[in-house]
Amino acid sequence: MTAALITRDEIAKTYELIRPHLRRTPVIEVDGADFGLTVGTMSLKLEFLQHTGSFKPRGAFANLLLRTVPAAGVVAASGGNHGVAVAFAAHKLGIPARIFVPTISAATKQQRIRDLGAQLVVGGERYADALAASQEYISQSGALAIHAFDQNETLLGQGSVGLELEEDRVAFDTLLVAVGGGGLIGGIAAWFAGKVRIVAVEPVAAPTLHRALQAGHPVDAAAGGIAADSLAPRRVGEIMFPFAQRFVERVVLVEDDAIRTAQQALWSTLRIAAEPGGAAALSALTSGAYRPASGERVAVVLCGGNTDAVQF
């Protein structure tokens, strides 16, 4: 598995394969002043409207359609969103699935995995614990591992977010993307390959890409904070890292309180219920952690909406 295989051509080919199974999520333009900002018009990619409430089905379907699945089915370890996506894709394609999640996984994500017919295994405090448990099961069962971010097919699928932004002729200079393991930003960076400025946003409590760029290679980092069920895998993927080194301009770190404020702003301004990881990229703007230059056109990926925070 090498980064050399993640190209625009391969992302485009993968998109043609997976697009019948996806929603083409919209982009809306909003006035930055509505959020107390001076950036003018912002473009928001509403990827939380994707099947299962996050961008993850792109990579899940890419894995299931590009790889040979054994009779034992597929296995995924996840903080929640990847697990829901693999369960969804497996359900649609008639493939057995077993999903391992840590105890911090949101209850709504766990229930959706069960509702989709996958076998759910809950254990350990963090994603790394779920990953270890899944690897032990794989060695015994012969099932196919679907990695949440460190898999060629995963990056090829997630890169289609960038493809859609380009096809939709969204005008922006800078794209803000939240980072956990880096599958989303890695795929997007591979698609644009320096054509736009890409800024990574991470919680202070889970600075995986920040630490990796400092060290020159993926290293273990803290894995906590309010977005730990989606943005705290302990370290970024090996495959995405070369793309981050070449095409991610910088990493912006945001506090948990900034993420909460962005969630509240999305709800009060747009009636968007974003999970913490889904609001993290916007929080870089609303907190002032990223300050666009005068006239800079900014786009933000709102990548997840699986939250228990809104009750009806």
Secondary structure, DSSP 4 states (H G I P E B T S, - for coil): --GGG--HHHHHHHHHHHGGGS----EEEEEGGGGT-SS-EEEEEEGGGSGGGBSTHHHHHHHHHHSPPPTT-EEEE-SSHHHHHHHHHHHHHT--EEEEE-TTS-HHHHHHHHHTT-EEEE-SSSHHHHHHHHHHHHHHH-PEE--SSSSHHHHHHHTHHHHHHHHTT---SEEEEE-SSSHHHHHHHHHHTTSSEEEEEEETT--HHHHHHHHTS-------STTHHHH--SS--TTTHHHHHHHEEEEEEE-HHHHHHHHHHHHHHH-----HHHHHHHHHHHTSSS-PPTT--EEEEE-B---SS---
